[in-house]
Amino acid sequence: MTFNIGNQNAANINNVGRDQHITGGQTGIVVTPEQARQALADLWAGVKATRLDPVTSVAAETELRDVEAGLRQPEPDRARIAPRLERLTRILLAAGSLASAGSALVAPLRTLAQWLGALGEPILGLLPLLI
């Protein structure tokens, strides 16, 4: 069997030539570039409101600037943004900020990681689940 499929854009696409059995369901999360930029603005505000020591603050803001520069591109390079967002997440995690600031940091980090798709999976694994 041959498929001739043009462009597809969706959270989940299943092109199969025979039977397909899915157990447990399928879900997909789509984050628009606008939502990603808003999440970054929220993350900036959350970081500024969090009491970080000067060294941690500089490190976090450096990563935030790099993520912001990447998101400003007409075609953001997710592969370039992902490691910077992961470093930022690790910085905030090591400082105890993810636990103390709660959803002010976790929610925008989660949104940005979801926008990254598969590249964001390592970041999602670092985030607390119950926020």
Phi, psi and chi 1 to 4 in degrees:
 res  aa     phi    psi   chi1   chi2   chi3   chi4
   1 MET       -  141.1  177.8  172.7  -75.2      -
   2 THR  -120.6  133.9  -57.8      -      -      -
   3 PHE  -103.1  135.0  -74.2  104.3      -      -
   4 ASN  -121.2   92.7  -66.0  -51.7      -      -
   5 ILE  -115.5  130.2  -60.1  169.7      -      -
   6 GLY   -78.0 -155.8      -      -      -      -
   7 ASN   -64.4  140.2  -68.7  -24.2      -      -
   8 GLN  -130.7  142.3  -64.6 -178.5  -19.0      -
   9 ASN  -145.4  105.9 -172.8    7.2      -      -
  10 ALA  -163.1  167.3      -      -      -      -
  11 ALA   -67.1  -41.5      -      -      -      -
  12 ASN  -133.9  130.6  -69.9  -46.0      -      -
  13 ILE  -131.9  126.6  -61.3  172.8      -      -
  14 ASN  -121.4  110.1  -61.1  -54.3      -      -
  15 ASN  -109.0  111.3  -63.3  -44.8      -      -
  16 VAL  -128.5  149.0  -63.6      -      -      -
  17 GLY   -96.1  -16.4      -      -      -      -
  18 ARG  -135.9 -142.8  -61.0 -146.6   27.4  135.3
  19 ASP   -76.8  145.3  -65.3  -18.1      -      -
  20 GLN  -131.4  131.7  178.3  179.4   24.0      -
  21 HIS  -121.7  122.0  -58.9  -81.5      -      -
  22 ILE  -118.4  124.0  -60.9  171.7      -      -
  23 THR  -115.6  142.9   57.8      -      -      -
  24 GLY    89.7   -4.3      -      -      -      -
  25 GLY    79.5  172.6      -      -      -      -
  26 GLN  -130.0  140.1  -70.9 -176.2  -55.5      -
  27 THR  -133.8  156.6   60.4      -      -      -
  28 GLY  -147.5  145.9      -      -      -      -
  29 ILE  -122.0  125.6  -62.8  171.6      -      -
  30 VAL  -111.5  123.6  176.7      -      -      -
  31 VAL  -115.4  121.5  177.2      -      -      -
  32 THR   -76.2  160.1   66.3      -      -      -
  33 PRO   -57.2  -35.8  -26.0   34.6      -      -
  34 GLU   -64.9  -41.6  -67.2   78.5   22.7      -
  35 GLN   -65.4  -36.5  -69.8  170.0  -44.1      -
  36 ALA   -65.1  -42.9      -      -      -      -
  37 ARG   -65.0  -38.3  -75.0 -170.6  -77.1  -85.0
  38 GLN   -66.3  -39.9 -178.7   58.6   54.2      -
  39 ALA   -62.2  -38.2      -      -      -      -
  40 LEU   -65.3  -41.9 -178.9   63.0      -      -
  41 ALA   -61.5  -41.7      -      -      -      -
  42 ASP   -64.5  -38.0  -65.3  -16.3      -      -
  43 LEU   -66.3  -43.2 -172.9   55.0      -      -
  44 TRP   -54.9  -48.5  -94.2  108.6      -      -
  45 ALA   -62.5  -41.2      -      -      -      -
  46 GLY   -64.0  -41.6      -      -      -      -
  47 VAL   -66.3  -42.7  167.6      -      -      -
  48 LYS   -64.0  -32.7  -71.5 -174.6 -177.3  -75.4
  49 ALA   -80.7  -14.8      -      -      -      -
  50 THR   -86.3  138.3  -57.8      -      -      -
  51 ARG   -81.4   99.8  -66.2 -177.7 -177.0  167.0
  52 LEU  -109.7  147.4  -61.7  172.6      -      -
  53 ASP   -67.4  160.5   65.2   75.1      -      -
  54 PRO   -56.9  -41.0  -25.8   33.6      -      -
  55 VAL   -66.0  -44.8  172.0      -      -      -
  56 THR   -65.9  -39.9  -56.9      -      -      -
  57 SER   -60.8  -45.8 -179.7      -      -      -
  58 VAL   -63.1  -43.9  167.6      -      -      -
  59 ALA   -62.6  -44.2      -      -      -      -
  60 ALA   -64.7  -44.5      -      -      -      -
  61 GLU   -67.5  -32.0  -71.0 -178.7   10.8      -
  62 THR   -62.7  -46.0  -62.1      -      -      -
  63 GLU   -66.3  -40.3  -60.9  -58.0  -23.1      -
  64 LEU   -60.8  -42.5  -83.3  166.0      -      -
  65 ARG   -61.9  -39.9  -83.0 -167.8  -65.1  -81.4
  66 ASP   -66.5  -41.5  -73.8  -13.5      -      -
  67 VAL   -63.9  -43.9  170.4      -      -      -
  68 GLU   -61.3  -43.4 -175.5  174.5   51.1      -
  69 ALA   -61.3  -39.9      -      -      -      -
  70 GLY   -66.4  -39.2      -      -      -      -
  71 LEU   -71.4  -23.5  -89.1  171.8      -      -
  72 ARG   -75.2  -14.8  -87.8 -165.0 -113.5  123.8
  73 GLN   -66.9  147.8  -60.2  -58.3  -46.9      -
  74 PRO   -57.6  -37.0  -20.5   28.1      -      -
  75 GLU  -124.2   86.8  -68.2  -68.7  -34.2      -
  76 PRO   -55.8  135.3  -24.4   34.3      -      -
  77 ASP   -89.4   96.2 -176.8   -5.4      -      -
  78 ARG   -62.0  -34.3  -66.2  172.4 -161.7 -129.9
  79 ALA   -66.3  -27.0      -      -      -      -
  80 ARG   -82.4  -34.1 -176.2  176.9  179.2  -87.0
  81 ILE   -76.4  -38.1  -65.4  169.3      -      -
  82 ALA   -54.6  -49.6      -      -      -      -
  83 PRO   -65.9  -30.3   12.0  -17.8      -      -
  84 ARG   -69.1  -41.4  -72.3  156.4  175.6   82.8
  85 LEU   -67.5  -35.5 -170.5   63.6      -      -
  86 GLU   -66.7  -42.7 -176.1  173.4   -9.1      -
  87 ARG   -60.7  -43.2  -81.6 -165.8  -59.6  -90.2
  88 LEU   -60.0  -45.2  172.7   61.5      -      -
  89 THR   -60.3  -42.7  -56.2      -      -      -
  90 ARG   -66.6  -37.5  -70.7 -176.7 -175.7  -77.9
  91 ILE   -61.2  -48.2  -70.8  166.1      -      -
  92 LEU   -68.1  -35.5  -63.9  172.2      -      -
  93 LEU   -65.7  -45.6 -169.5   59.1      -      -
  94 ALA   -64.0  -32.5      -      -      -      -
  95 ALA   -79.5   -6.9      -      -      -      -
  96 GLY    80.3    8.2      -      -      -      -
  97 SER   -72.4  -31.1  -60.0      -      -      -
  98 LEU   -65.3  -35.9  -66.2 -176.8      -      -
  99 ALA   -74.9  -42.0      -      -      -      -
 100 SER   -79.5  -34.3   63.3      -      -      -
 101 ALA   -87.6  -18.3      -      -      -      -
 102 GLY    61.6 -135.4      -      -      -      -
 103 SER   -67.1  -18.2   64.6      -      -      -
 104 ALA   -59.8  -29.4      -      -      -      -
 105 LEU  -107.0  -41.0  -64.1  176.3      -      -
 106 VAL   -67.3  -43.7  174.6      -      -      -
 107 ALA   -60.9  -49.0      -      -      -      -
 108 PRO   -68.8  -33.8   14.0  -21.6      -      -
 109 LEU   -61.9  -42.4  -76.8  168.7      -      -
 110 ARG   -63.1  -44.1 -177.8  170.5  -73.2  127.8
 111 THR   -61.2  -45.5  -61.4      -      -      -
 112 LEU   -64.9  -40.2  -72.7  164.3      -      -
 113 ALA   -64.5  -38.9      -      -      -      -
 114 GLN   -66.6  -36.2  -69.5  166.9  -23.3      -
 115 TRP   -62.9  -33.5  172.6   77.3      -      -
 116 LEU   -71.5  -14.6  -70.3  168.8      -      -
 117 GLY    69.6 -136.1      -      -      -      -
 118 ALA   -59.0  -30.4      -      -      -      -
 119 LEU   -66.7  -20.9  -65.5  168.8      -      -
 120 GLY   -89.4   -6.0      -      -      -      -
 121 GLU   -55.7  -44.4  -70.2  -62.9  -37.2      -
 122 PRO   -61.1  -33.1  -22.1   31.8      -      -
 123 ILE   -70.4  -44.4  -60.8  160.3      -      -
 124 LEU   -59.4  -33.9  -69.3  171.5      -      -
 125 GLY   -67.2  -20.7      -      -      -      -
 126 LEU   -87.3  -17.2  -63.9  170.5      -      -
 127 LEU   -84.6  144.3  -61.4  177.1      -      -
 128 PRO   -60.3  143.3  -20.1   29.7      -      -
 129 LEU   -82.3  -28.5  -64.1  176.4      -      -
 130 LEU   -98.7   38.0  -60.2  174.6      -      -
 131 ILE  -124.5      -  -65.3 -170.5      -      -
